[in-house]
Every structure is written in C-alpha cells, then in structure tokens.
Amino acid sequence: MNLSYWERKSWFSNIDITVVGSGIVGLNCALELRKKHPKARILILEKGKLPQGASTKNAGFACFGSISEILSDLKTHSEQEVLQLVQDRFDGIQSLRTLLGDDAIGYQNNGGHELFLNKDVGLYERCLQELNSVNALLQPVFKNDAFKVVPNKFNFKGINNTYISNVFEGQIDTGRMMHSLLQLAHDKNINILNATPVKAFEDTGTGVLIKTDDIAFTTKKLLIATNGFAAQLLSENVKPARAQVLITKPIRDLSIKGTFHLEEGYYYFRNIDNRILLGGGRNLDFKAEQTTDFGTTVLIKNKLNQLLETVILPEQPFEIDYSWSGIMGVGQQKKAIVKQISDNVACGVRLGGMGIAIGRIIGKNLANKLD
C-alpha cells in the first residue's frame, strides 16, 4: 500500500487496541474501552463498506426468544442456562436503550407474537401445556408472566386462532441504531477504517502483528468481534448461518404491528414503514445456508412469498420491493463465546441470531477481557 508518512503516523502507529468488526459487538466493545481507557488509541477495522455480517442486515427484533424456542433450548440446556440466556437478552436490550435512547433507535413495544400453523397443532398444544412452567422459570427476569395467549386480531390465515405472545418484546430501526452507535464512536475519538479486511494476526508476546490486504502493523491488544465470519480468523466453534430477508413495498392501511415468529423462530416478520419485512427459511437447507456468501436462493424466496400470500397478507395485494441476506454466527450452544485467545488477543463471537439483544453485553464483556 502506497502510504504516506502522514497516513502511517495518523492511522497505523502507536495503536493501543484494535477491534476487528464494526458491528454491534465491535462498536460496543470500543465504547466500553474508551470509558475504561480515555487516552488510548483505539482502532476498528471493518471488512465491508458498511458493518458487514448481520448488524445492519437483521430484522430489528428486540426479542428474548419465543416460547417454542425456549422449550427447544431446554432440550439442550439446563433451566439455569436458559434463564441466564433470557436474562442476558433482557439486560442487553435495556442497556442499549439506555445508551442510545428509544428515539434514536426507533424502539417500539408492540409485543412479540408466535403464530402456529394449522399443521403444527402438536407444537401449539405443547407450548400451551408448558406455558405456566415457562412463565414461572422466567419470573426472575420479567417480574411478571412473559407469555400470554391472545386472539388472532390481525386475521392471519392458516394458523391457530390464538397466538402466544411476549408482551415485553419490541422492535427497533436497525439502521438508526447502527448509525447512532457509529456516530457515538466517532464522537469518542475512535477511528474506524472500512474496507479493511484482516487476513491474519500473530501475537508476538509484546503486541499483535495484524496483516491486511495492504498493510501490516502492530497493536498492543487485539479484540475480534466478527461473529459469523469468526472461522476466517479463529478456531472456535462458530459456524456461519445465512439469513435471507425480503421486504414489501409500502402497503396502504397496513394494520399489522409487532414482531412475529413461526416454526420455532425459523421464520419471522414485522411491520416497518407500512411494509412487511419477512425473513428466515434456512431450515429448508441448513447445509446451503451454512455459508459466508451473501445472496438469496429461489427455494427460500419462494417459501417466503408463499407465507406472505397464504398466511400474512392473504387478502391484501402486495409487491416485493427487494431482498437481501445477512450472516449470523451459530453453534451447538446458544451461549456466546467471549474468551482470551492468547496473552494479547481475545474474541467475542457466536451470538446465535440474538445480536440486538446481547450485542452490547457481549461487547462490554469482551472489553473487560483486557483487564
């Protein structure tokens, strides 16, 4: 890279801490670092032109897990582990709201609702049977019953006549949230370099040598917050999971409000700016969707269209405006990985599709790994 003296001196010299990834985790990590180390030179490296991965591409759900998701998690986690997962999600959203303010992130508390297709009567009945026990389990988090049975007031078709709703769930404007985090980072004198992917790093004992496409430089500490792309730099149990999303054009007199889940959370939709945003479907082909490649597939786009036509908007004309995809980080366990890799390197990855809920908490915990 043809760097001038000024460029090397201003951007790549005497770096105290480098964070890889300018998503929810990376930005919150850097902000926590600034609070703990007010005079440190902090640099964030981002591979994309915008925060790449899932942070600017998600559905904007401020959620804690639908009842069927929680029951599914209880098959592979202890009750205490599930309680802690939900507590972390709740605390993370409250912390994010406190940091940025509800207006800045477009927060609305319209509830989160799980719909059950007519074919899923067995799942619905099991969720009803376990409703009281799940509410009792989560009582320490919400101080009240989280899940309630409510009528199908939005007249969705092909589903049971009632939903199971979490009255505490909300929704945000993802773009406004990320813009606010980026602005706060700039205000705190945190340098962010976009289109600068990290290719390799080496802990030398006295610091960390970072190699990008164009330059190699040294930082005292390195914190990795790349989530779905973690396997490109780390040997941790994190696999990429592509999430495909589409959005309709504005719909006149759209009455639907809230966040909605189907089929144990594999499908999800919400209202935004008089549109319906709908995503999911990786359960149709887990192998194909275990990728870091952005893009959409005919299989999943057709399924999402079918849900719009037959369940969500069966009696309302609509047009698809466009579609996109994001890359999540998942694993066999829902708990995020926040750990020391070497003396001068740590990571915070595998958010399991709950980046909005736990991104701030994971970022803060990652920053504390330097202590």
Backbone hydrogen bonds in HBPLUS format (Angstrom, degrees):
<---DONOR---> <-ACCEPTOR-->    atom                        ^
c    i                          cat <-CA-CA->   ^        H-A-AA   ^      H-
h    n   atom  resd res      DA  || num        DHA   H-A  angle D-A-AA Bond
n    s   type  num  typ     dist DA aas  dist angle  dist       angle   num
A0003-LEU N   A0001-MET O   2.91 MM   2  5.69 130.2  2.16 109.2  94.1     1
A0008-ARG N   A0004-SER O   3.05 MM   4  6.30 169.5  2.06 155.3 157.5     2
A0009-LYS N   A0005-TYR O   2.94 MM   4  6.06 162.8  1.97 149.8 155.2     3
A0010-SER N   A0006-TRP O   2.85 MM   4  5.85 159.3  1.89 146.2 152.0     4
A0011-TRP N   A0007-GLU O   2.97 MM   4  5.78 158.3  2.02 147.0 151.9     5
A0012-PHE N   A0008-ARG O   3.06 MM   4  5.02 145.1  2.18 122.4 132.4     6
A0220-LYS N   A0015-ILE O   3.16 MM 205  6.61 150.9  2.25 141.6 149.6     7
A0016-ASP N   A0041-ARG O   3.03 MM  25  5.15 139.8  2.20 130.5 142.6     8
A0221-LYS N   A0016-ASP O   2.97 MM 205  6.28 135.6  2.18 140.4 154.0     9
A0017-ILE N   A0041-ARG O   3.17 MM  24  6.52 165.9  2.19 156.7 158.2    10
A0043-LEU N   A0017-ILE O   2.94 MM  26  6.36 162.4  1.97 160.3 166.1    11
A0018-THR N   A0221-LYS O   2.95 MM 203  6.27 159.7  1.99 147.5 153.1    12
A0223-LEU N   A0018-THR O   2.86 MM 205  6.26 160.4  1.90 161.6 167.4    13
A0019-VAL N   A0043-LEU O   2.78 MM  24  6.23 158.8  1.83 157.9 165.4    14
A0045-LEU N   A0019-VAL O   2.85 MM  26  6.28 159.6  1.89 163.0 169.8    15
A0020-VAL N   A0223-LEU O   2.86 MM 203  6.31 158.5  1.90 159.2 165.7    16
A0225-ALA N   A0020-VAL O   2.83 MM 205  5.63 157.0  1.88 152.5 159.4    17
A0021-GLY N   A0045-LEU O   2.78 MM  24  5.87 164.0  1.81 158.5 163.9    18
A0027-LEU N   A0023-GLY O   2.96 MM   4  5.98 172.4  1.97 159.4 161.5    19
A0028-ASN N   A0024-ILE O   3.18 MM   4  6.16 161.1  2.22 140.7 146.5    20
A0029-CYS N   A0025-VAL O   2.82 MM   4  5.93 148.6  1.92 149.7 159.4    21
A0030-ALA N   A0026-GLY O   2.97 MM   4  6.19 161.3  2.01 146.6 151.0    22
A0031-LEU N   A0027-LEU O   2.93 MM   4  6.16 156.7  1.99 148.5 155.0    23
A0032-GLU N   A0028-ASN O   3.03 MM   4  6.13 154.4  2.10 140.2 146.6    24
A0033-LEU N   A0029-CYS O   2.90 MM   4  6.17 153.3  1.97 148.5 156.8    25
A0034-ARG N   A0030-ALA O   2.90 MM   4  6.16 152.3  1.98 146.9 154.0    26
A0035-LYS N   A0031-LEU O   3.17 MM   4  6.44 150.7  2.26 140.6 147.6    27
A0036-LYS N   A0032-GLU O   3.07 MM   4  6.35 150.5  2.16 145.3 153.2    28
A0037-HIS N   A0033-LEU O   2.66 MM   4  5.71 146.6  1.77 152.2 162.5    29
A0040-ALA N   A0037-HIS O   3.13 MM   3  5.46 164.9  2.16 116.9 121.7    30
A0191-ASN N   A0042-ILE O   3.21 MM 149  6.43 146.8  2.33 167.8 158.1    31
A0044-ILE N   A0191-ASN O   2.78 MM 147  6.13 153.0  1.85 152.5 161.9    32
A0193-LEU N   A0044-ILE O   2.90 MM 149  6.25 167.0  1.92 168.6 170.3    33
A0046-GLU N   A0193-LEU O   2.91 MM 147  6.06 163.5  1.94 166.3 162.0    34
A0196-THR N   A0046-GLU O   2.82 MM 150  5.57 176.0  1.83 141.6 142.3    35
A0195-ALA N   A0048-GLY O   3.06 MM 147  4.72 158.2  2.10 116.8 117.3    36
A0327-ILE N   A0053-GLY O   2.84 MM 274  4.69 155.4  1.90 107.6 114.5    37
A0057-LYS N   A0054-ALA O   3.06 MM   3  4.88 154.6  2.13 102.1 110.0    38
A0058-ASN N   A0054-ALA O   3.05 MM   4  5.47 117.4  2.46 157.8 152.5    39
A0172-ILE N   A0060-GLY O   2.93 MM 112  5.07 162.2  1.96 140.9 145.8    40
A0062-ALA N   A0170-GLY O   3.00 MM 108  4.93 155.4  2.06 126.1 127.2    41
A0170-GLY N   A0062-ALA O   3.12 MM 108  4.93 172.6  2.13 136.3 138.0    42
A0070-ILE N   A0066-SER O   2.99 MM   4  6.30 157.0  2.04 154.5 160.8    43
A0071-LEU N   A0067-ILE O   2.99 MM   4  6.21 158.9  2.03 147.4 153.1    44
A0072-SER N   A0068-SER O   2.92 MM   4  6.07 149.1  2.02 139.2 147.9    45
A0073-ASP N   A0069-GLU O   2.84 MM   4  6.12 153.1  1.91 146.6 154.1    46
A0074-LEU N   A0070-ILE O   2.97 MM   4  6.21 143.0  2.11 143.9 153.8    47
A0075-LYS N   A0072-SER O   3.10 MM   3  5.48 156.4  2.16 107.4 114.8    48
A0076-THR N   A0073-ASP O   3.05 MM   3  5.53 147.2  2.16 111.6 120.1    49
A0077-HIS N   A0073-ASP O   2.82 MM   4  5.79 126.6  2.10 151.8 168.3    50
A0082-VAL N   A0078-SER O   3.00 MM   4  6.32 160.7  2.04 155.6 160.2    51
A0083-LEU N   A0079-GLU O   2.89 MM   4  6.07 162.4  1.92 150.9 156.2    52
A0084-GLN N   A0080-GLN O   2.96 MM   4  6.13 154.0  2.03 142.5 149.4    53
A0085-LEU N   A0081-GLU O   2.92 MM   4  6.20 151.3  2.00 145.1 153.2    54
A0086-VAL N   A0082-VAL O   3.02 MM   4  6.32 164.8  2.04 156.1 158.4    55
A0087-GLN N   A0083-LEU O   2.89 MM   4  6.07 156.0  1.94 146.3 154.0    56
A0088-ASP N   A0084-GLN O   2.87 MM   4  6.03 159.7  1.91 149.4 154.1    57
A0089-ARG N   A0085-LEU O   3.07 MM   4  6.35 152.8  2.15 144.3 151.8    58
A0090-PHE N   A0086-VAL O   2.92 MM   4  6.15 162.9  1.95 153.0 157.4    59
A0091-ASP N   A0087-GLN O   2.86 MM   4  6.03 171.4  1.87 155.5 158.1    60
A0092-GLY N   A0088-ASP O   2.85 MM   4  5.86 151.5  1.93 140.7 149.1    61
A0093-ILE N   A0089-ARG O   3.09 MM   4  6.29 159.6  2.14 148.7 152.4    62
A0094-GLN N   A0090-PHE O   3.10 MM   4  6.35 164.8  2.13 152.5 156.9    63
A0095-SER N   A0091-ASP O   2.91 MM   4  6.05 154.6  1.97 146.7 153.9    64
A0096-LEU N   A0092-GLY O   2.96 MM   4  6.15 154.4  2.02 144.8 151.6    65
A0097-ARG N   A0093-ILE O   2.95 MM   4  6.17 161.2  1.99 151.3 156.0    66
A0098-THR N   A0094-GLN O   2.96 MM   4  6.14 153.0  2.03 143.6 151.2    67
A0099-LEU N   A0095-SER O   2.92 MM   4  6.10 156.3  1.98 146.8 153.1    68
A0100-LEU N   A0096-LEU O   3.08 MM   4  6.22 171.5  2.09 155.8 156.6    69
A0101-GLY N   A0097-ARG O   2.73 MM   4  4.95 142.4  1.86 130.4 142.5    70
A0106-GLY N   A0102-ASP O   2.93 MM   4  5.81 110.0  2.44 140.4 156.8    71
A0107-TYR N   A0102-ASP O   2.99 MM   5  4.95 157.2  2.04 142.0 144.8    72
A0106-GLY N   A0103-ASP O   3.32 MM   3  5.05 155.0  2.38  95.1 102.4    73
A0173-ASP N   A0105-ILE O   2.78 MM  68  5.58 173.6  1.79 152.0 154.2    74
A0108-GLN N   A0171-GLN O   2.89 MM  63  5.39 148.4  1.99 154.5 162.6    75
A0171-GLN N   A0108-GLN O   2.86 MM  63  5.39 146.8  1.97 149.7 160.7    76
A0111-GLY N   A0169-GLU O   2.97 MM  58  4.60 131.3  2.22 156.8 147.3    77
A0259-THR N   A0111-GLY O   3.21 MM 148  6.56 168.3  2.23 156.0 159.6    78
A0112-GLY N   A0166-ASN O   3.00 MM  54  5.11 166.8  2.01 143.6 147.8    79
A0166-ASN N   A0112-GLY O   2.68 MM  54  5.11 161.8  1.72 157.9 164.2    80
A0113-HIS N   A0259-THR O   2.78 MM 146  6.18 161.9  1.81 153.9 159.0    81
A0261-HIS N   A0113-HIS O   2.85 MM 148  6.25 149.4  1.94 151.7 156.9    82
A0114-GLU N   A0164-ILE O   3.01 MM  50  5.32 162.4  2.05 132.1 137.7    83
A0164-ILE N   A0114-GLU O   3.22 MM  50  5.32 157.5  2.27 141.2 147.8    84
A0115-LEU N   A0261-HIS O   2.86 MM 146  6.07 168.4  1.87 171.8 168.9    85
A0160-ASN N   A0116-PHE O   2.79 MM  44  5.68 153.4  1.86 163.4 171.6    86
A0120-ASP N   A0117-LEU O   2.82 MM   3  5.26 152.3  1.90 114.5 123.7    87
A0118-ASN N   A0158-GLY O   2.93 MM  40  5.72 151.9  2.01 141.3 137.2    88
A0124-TYR N   A0120-ASP O   3.03 MM   4  6.33 162.1  2.06 155.1 160.6    89
A0125-GLU N   A0121-VAL O   2.94 MM   4  6.12 162.8  1.97 149.5 153.6    90
A0126-ARG N   A0122-GLY O   3.01 MM   4  6.22 154.9  2.08 144.6 151.6    91
A0127-CYS N   A0123-LEU O   2.95 MM   4  6.19 158.1  2.00 150.7 156.5    92
A0128-LEU N   A0124-TYR O   2.96 MM   4  6.25 155.0  2.02 150.0 157.0    93
A0129-GLN N   A0125-GLU O   2.95 MM   4  6.16 157.5  2.00 146.9 152.9    94
A0130-GLU N   A0126-ARG O   2.99 MM   4  6.21 145.6  2.11 145.5 154.5    95
A0131-LEU N   A0128-LEU O   3.26 MM   3  5.05 159.4  2.31  99.1 105.3    96
A0134-VAL N   A0130-GLU O   2.92 MM   4  6.09 161.4  1.95 162.5 167.4    97
A0135-ASN N   A0131-LEU O   2.98 MM   4  6.18 162.7  2.02 151.7 156.9    98
A0136-ALA N   A0132-ASN O   2.94 MM   4  6.11 153.1  2.01 142.5 150.1    99
A0137-LEU N   A0133-SER O   2.92 MM   4  6.15 152.9  1.99 142.4 149.9   100
A0138-LEU N   A0134-VAL O   3.00 MM   4  6.23 154.4  2.06 151.0 156.7   101
A0139-GLN N   A0136-ALA O   3.34 MM   3  5.13 160.5  2.38  98.7 104.4   102
A0141-VAL N   A0138-LEU O   2.94 MM   3  5.45 141.9  2.09 114.4 125.2   103
A0142-PHE N   A0138-LEU O   3.23 MM   4  6.55 162.7  2.26 162.3 164.8   104
A0143-LYS N   A0139-GLN O   2.77 MM   4  4.97 146.3  1.88 142.7 148.3   105
A0167-VAL N   A0146-ALA O   3.32 MM  21  6.22 142.2  2.48 162.9 164.6   106
A0148-LYS N   A0165-SER O   2.86 MM  17  5.31 150.6  1.95 145.6 155.3   107
A0165-SER N   A0148-LYS O   2.76 MM  17  5.31 157.8  1.81 166.3 161.6   108
A0150-VAL N   A0163-TYR O   3.11 MM  13  5.35 155.4  2.17 131.5 139.1   109
A0163-TYR N   A0150-VAL O   2.77 MM  13  5.35 156.8  1.82 158.4 165.2   110
A0153-LYS N   A0151-PRO O   2.87 MM   2  5.54 130.9  2.11 108.8  93.5   111
A0152-ASN N   A0161-ASN O   2.99 MM   9  5.42 134.1  2.21 157.6 145.4   112
A0155-ASN N   A0152-ASN O   3.27 MM   3  5.63 163.6  2.30 111.8 114.7   113
A0157-LYS N   A0311-VAL O   3.05 MM 154  4.60 156.4  2.11 127.7 132.8   114
A0169-GLU N   A0166-ASN O   3.32 MM   3  5.86 167.3  2.33 115.8 119.3   115
A0177-MET N   A0173-ASP O   2.99 MM   4  6.27 158.5  2.04 156.7 163.6   116
A0178-MET N   A0174-THR O   2.97 MM   4  6.22 169.4  1.98 157.7 159.2   117
A0179-HIS N   A0175-GLY O   2.90 MM   4  6.03 158.5  1.95 148.7 155.5   118
A0180-SER N   A0176-ARG O   2.95 MM   4  6.05 154.6  2.01 143.9 150.5   119
A0181-LEU N   A0177-MET O   2.98 MM   4  6.30 154.5  2.04 149.4 156.5   120
A0182-LEU N   A0178-MET O   2.92 MM   4  6.11 163.8  1.95 151.8 156.0   121
A0183-GLN N   A0179-HIS O   2.93 MM   4  6.08 158.0  1.97 146.5 152.8   122
A0184-LEU N   A0180-SER O   2.97 MM   4  6.12 154.7  2.03 143.7 150.5   123
A0185-ALA N   A0181-LEU O   2.96 MM   4  6.20 154.6  2.03 146.8 153.7   124
A0186-HIS N   A0182-LEU O   3.00 MM   4  6.30 159.3  2.04 149.7 154.7   125
A0187-ASP N   A0183-GLN O   2.92 MM   4  6.15 156.3  1.98 145.7 152.8   126
A0188-LYS N   A0184-LEU O   3.00 MM   4  6.22 133.6  2.22 140.3 152.2   127
A0188-LYS N   A0185-ALA O   3.13 MM   3  5.08 130.7  2.39  93.5 106.7   128
A0190-ILE N   A0185-ALA O   3.07 MM   5  5.40 151.2  2.15 148.6 151.9   129
A0189-ASN N   A0186-HIS O   3.01 MM   3  5.17 155.2  2.08 113.9 114.6   130
A0199-LYS N   A0211-LYS O   2.78 MM  12  5.66 157.9  1.83 151.8 159.3   131
A0200-ALA N   A0211-LYS O   3.32 MM  11  5.24 155.5  2.39 139.9 140.6   132
A0211-LYS N   A0200-ALA O   2.90 MM  11  5.24 169.6  1.92 156.7 153.2   133
A0202-GLU N   A0209-LEU O   2.88 MM   7  5.10 142.3  2.03 140.4 151.0   134
A0209-LEU N   A0202-GLU O   2.81 MM   7  5.10 161.5  1.84 153.0 150.8   135
A0204-THR N   A0207-GLY O   2.84 MM   3  5.50 148.8  1.93 145.4 155.1   136
A0208-VAL N   A0219-THR O   2.69 MM  11  5.29 156.8  1.74 165.3 172.0   137
A0219-THR N   A0208-VAL O   2.94 MM  11  5.29 159.4  1.99 148.0 154.2   138
A0210-ILE N   A0217-PHE O   2.81 MM   7  5.50 174.9  1.82 174.6 174.2   139
A0217-PHE N   A0210-ILE O   3.00 MM   7  5.50 151.1  2.09 148.5 156.9   140
A0212-THR N   A0215-ILE O   2.90 MM   3  5.41 164.6  1.93 156.7 161.9   141
A0222-LEU N   A0344-ASN O   2.92 MM 122  6.28 159.2  1.96 164.1 170.2   142
A0346-ALA N   A0222-LEU O   3.07 MM 124  6.60 149.7  2.16 153.9 163.4   143
A0224-ILE N   A0346-ALA O   2.89 MM 122  6.30 162.0  1.93 148.7 153.6   144
A0348-GLY N   A0224-ILE O   2.90 MM 124  6.30 155.7  1.96 168.9 169.6   145
A0229-PHE N   A0226-THR O   2.94 MM   3  5.33 168.1  1.96 138.8 135.4   146
A0230-ALA N   A0227-ASN O   2.98 MM   3  5.23 159.6  2.02 122.5 122.9   147
A0232-GLN N   A0229-PHE O   3.02 MM   3  5.78 160.0  2.06 122.0 128.1   148
A0233-LEU N   A0230-ALA O   2.96 MM   3  5.68 163.2  1.99 122.3 127.5   149
A0234-LEU N   A0230-ALA O   2.79 MM   4  5.68 153.1  1.86 157.5 164.9   150
A0238-VAL N   A0236-GLU O   2.83 MM   2  5.62 131.9  2.07 109.0  93.8   151
A0239-LYS N   A0330-VAL O   2.81 MM  91  5.33 170.9  1.82 155.7 158.8   152
A0330-VAL N   A0239-LYS O   2.90 MM  91  5.33 172.3  1.90 157.0 158.8   153
A0241-ALA N   A0328-MET O   3.00 MM  87  4.98 143.6  2.14 131.2 132.4   154
A0328-MET N   A0241-ALA O   2.83 MM  87  4.98 176.2  1.83 142.4 141.8   155
A0242-ARG N   A0289-GLU O   2.74 MM  47  5.09 173.7  1.74 158.9 161.0   156
A0243-ALA N   A0326-GLY O   2.80 MM  83  5.24 164.3  1.82 153.6 157.8   157
A0326-GLY N   A0243-ALA O   2.93 MM  83  5.24 149.0  2.03 140.2 149.9   158
A0280-GLY N   A0244-GLN O   3.00 MM  36  5.75 149.3  2.09 157.9 167.6   159
A0245-VAL N   A0324-TRP O   2.90 MM  79  5.41 170.9  1.90 156.3 155.0   160
A0324-TRP N   A0245-VAL O   2.85 MM  79  5.41 156.8  1.90 152.0 156.8   161
A0246-LEU N   A0278-LEU O   2.84 MM  32  5.52 159.4  1.89 158.4 165.0   162
A0278-LEU N   A0246-LEU O   2.96 MM  32  5.52 164.7  1.98 157.1 162.2   163
A0247-ILE N   A0322-TYR O   3.05 MM  75  5.93 153.1  2.12 172.9 178.5   164
A0321-ASP N   A0247-ILE O   2.82 MM  74  5.85 158.7  1.86 144.5 151.9   165
A0248-THR N   A0276-ILE O   3.06 MM  28  5.56 155.0  2.13 144.4 152.1   166
A0249-LYS N   A0319-GLU O   2.77 MM  70  5.64 152.9  1.84 159.8 162.0   167
A0251-ILE N   A0274-ASN O   2.68 MM  23  5.59 162.5  1.71 163.2 165.6   168
A0260-PHE N   A0269-PHE O   2.82 MM   9  5.25 154.4  1.89 166.3 168.2   169
A0269-PHE N   A0260-PHE O   2.97 MM   9  5.25 152.2  2.05 135.5 142.8   170
A0262-LEU N   A0267-TYR O   2.89 MM   5  5.03 150.1  1.98 144.8 141.7   171
A0265-GLY N   A0262-LEU O   3.12 MM   3  5.36 125.0  2.44 103.2 117.6   172
A0267-TYR N   A0262-LEU O   3.24 MM   5  5.03 153.8  2.31 150.0 145.6   173
A0266-TYR N   A0263-GLU O   3.09 MM   3  5.66 170.6  2.10 120.8 123.4   174
A0281-GLY N   A0266-TYR O   2.98 MM  15  5.91 148.5  2.08 148.6 156.7   175
A0268-TYR N   A0279-GLY O   3.04 MM  11  5.50 156.9  2.10 149.6 150.1   176
A0279-GLY N   A0268-TYR O   2.86 MM  11  5.50 164.6  1.88 165.0 169.5   177
A0270-ARG N   A0277-LEU O   2.98 MM   7  5.46 141.5  2.13 146.4 157.6   178
A0277-LEU N   A0270-ARG O   2.99 MM   7  5.46 161.5  2.03 152.5 158.5   179
A0272-ILE N   A0275-ARG O   3.05 MM   3  5.20 148.7  2.15 134.3 138.8   180
A0275-ARG N   A0272-ILE O   2.92 MM   3  5.20 139.5  2.08 109.1 121.4   181
A0284-LEU N   A0281-GLY O   2.97 MM   3  5.62 166.1  1.99 119.6 124.2   182
A0285-ASP N   A0282-ARG O   3.16 MM   3  5.63 151.1  2.24 109.8 116.9   183
A0289-GLU N   A0285-ASP O   3.11 MM   4  6.33 153.4  2.18 155.0 163.1   184
A0290-GLN N   A0287-LYS O   3.27 MM   3  5.33 159.8  2.32 102.0 108.0   185
A0301-LYS N   A0297-THR O   2.98 MM   4  6.12 166.4  2.00 154.8 159.3   186
A0302-ASN N   A0298-VAL O   2.91 MM   4  5.89 159.4  1.95 149.8 154.6   187
A0303-LYS N   A0299-LEU O   3.26 MM   4  6.48 151.9  2.35 137.2 144.6   188
A0304-LEU N   A0300-ILE O   2.91 MM   4  6.17 162.3  1.95 157.0 161.3   189
A0305-ASN N   A0301-LYS O   2.97 MM   4  6.13 159.7  2.01 146.6 152.4   190
A0306-GLN N   A0302-ASN O   2.92 MM   4  6.11 152.3  2.00 142.7 150.6   191
A0307-LEU N   A0303-LYS O   3.01 MM   4  6.33 154.6  2.08 149.0 154.9   192
A0308-LEU N   A0304-LEU O   3.08 MM   4  6.39 154.9  2.15 147.5 154.2   193
A0309-GLU N   A0305-ASN O   2.95 MM   4  6.21 161.7  1.98 152.9 157.7   194
A0310-THR N   A0306-GLN O   2.88 MM   4  5.95 158.5  1.92 154.1 159.2   195
A0311-VAL N   A0307-LEU O   2.91 MM   4  5.20 152.2  1.99 133.0 140.6   196
A0312-ILE N   A0307-LEU O   2.97 MM   5  6.25 165.0  1.99 154.0 158.9   197
A0313-LEU N   A0308-LEU O   2.77 MM   5  5.30 156.1  1.83 142.3 149.3   198
A0316-GLN N   A0313-LEU O   3.40 MM   3  5.25 170.6  2.41 108.2 108.0   199
A0352-GLY N   A0329-GLY O   2.80 MM  23  5.56 146.8  1.91 175.2 173.4   200
A0337-ILE N   A0349-VAL O   2.87 MM  12  5.30 158.0  1.92 150.0 155.3   201
A0349-VAL N   A0337-ILE O   2.87 MM  12  5.30 152.8  1.94 152.0 157.0   202
A0339-LYS N   A0347-CYS O   3.04 MM   8  5.67 146.1  2.16 147.1 157.6   203
A0347-CYS N   A0339-LYS O   2.94 MM   8  5.67 157.0  1.99 159.6 167.1   204
A0341-ILE N   A0345-VAL O   2.74 MM   4  5.28 158.4  1.79 135.3 141.4   205
A0342-SER N   A0345-VAL O   3.14 MM   3  5.08 162.1  2.18 136.4 136.0   206
A0345-VAL N   A0342-SER O   3.43 MM   3  5.08 159.6  2.47  97.8 103.5   207
A0354-MET N   A0351-LEU O   3.08 MM   3  5.60 158.3  2.13 118.1 124.9   208
A0358-ILE N   A0354-MET O   2.92 MM   4  6.09 166.5  1.94 165.2 169.2   209
A0359-GLY N   A0355-GLY O   2.62 MM   4  4.66 136.7  1.80 136.4 142.2   210
A0362-ILE N   A0358-ILE O   2.86 MM   4  6.03 170.1  1.87 167.1 169.7   211
A0363-GLY N   A0359-GLY O   2.93 MM   4  6.00 156.6  1.99 143.3 150.3   212
A0364-LYS N   A0360-ARG O   2.96 MM   4  6.21 159.2  2.01 150.8 155.6   213
A0365-ASN N   A0361-ILE O   2.91 MM   4  6.13 160.2  1.95 150.2 156.2   214
A0366-LEU N   A0362-ILE O   2.83 MM   4  6.01 152.3  1.90 148.3 156.0   215
A0367-ALA N   A0363-GLY O   3.03 MM   4  6.30 156.8  2.08 145.0 150.9   216
A0368-ASN N   A0364-LYS O   3.10 MM   4  6.37 145.7  2.22 142.5 151.6   217
A0369-LYS N   A0366-LEU O   2.99 MM   3  5.26 154.2  2.06 106.2 114.5   218
A0370-LEU N   A0367-ALA O   3.32 MM   3  6.08 170.2  2.33 117.2 120.0   219
A0371-ASP N   A0368-ASN O   3.12 MM   3  5.55 160.2  2.16 110.6 116.5   220
